[in-house]
Every structure is written in structure tokens, then in C-alpha cells.
Amino acid sequence: MPWHVYVCDGTWAFDFAGWTREDDLLAVTREQSGDIESVLVTSDLTTFCENNDHRRPDQFWADPRPRAREYLTRFDGPGSPRGDQGAASVIGRSGIG
């Protein structure tokens, strides 16, 4: 099961801590957790949540998406006023899918 989900444009990654170069994020995660792998998420949110034991937005007390969107406005993306939307990736320990 993935345990760290982030969005990436191929160079920059965005997670709960804000923007970080993806190679730096992966290096720090490897230092803390050992052997890891990064996997591109190709499914929609509902399928991802169901396949990875994550709650879907409708399973929270209140819809978390408006709060998440507001949180994203606090961070200027690299190279643009609001950043670009990238592809989602997950980090998991090697051998855990």
C-alpha cells in the first residue's frame, strides 16, 4: 500500500510540506525509509482509494476537497504564479504495491 502520495511535473513534487524537487523528496524518503519505489498513479481518485485502502472524499464527515483546494492556494508553484498541475505519484516500500 502506498504511504506517501504526491503530485509531480517530472521535476517538482508537491506534498503536504509544499513544493520540493522530486529527486530531493525521494532522497530524503530513502534516507528515512530505506528501499522505496515511486509509482505513477494512472487510475481515477475513487479507484485509487479503493485499491489502496484510502478513504474516498465521500467517506469523510465533510467533503475534504474544498479544504484541500484552499490549502493549495497557499503555495506558489515553481516557475509560475500558481504552479502547474502534474501527475500523481506514490512512494511505497519496495515490494509493496
Secondary structure, DSSP 8 states (H G I E B T S, - for coil): ---EEEEESSSEEEETTEEEEHHHHHHHHHHHHSSEEEEE--S-HHHHHHHTT---GGGSSS-SHHHHHHHHTTS--TTSSS----EEEEEEETT--
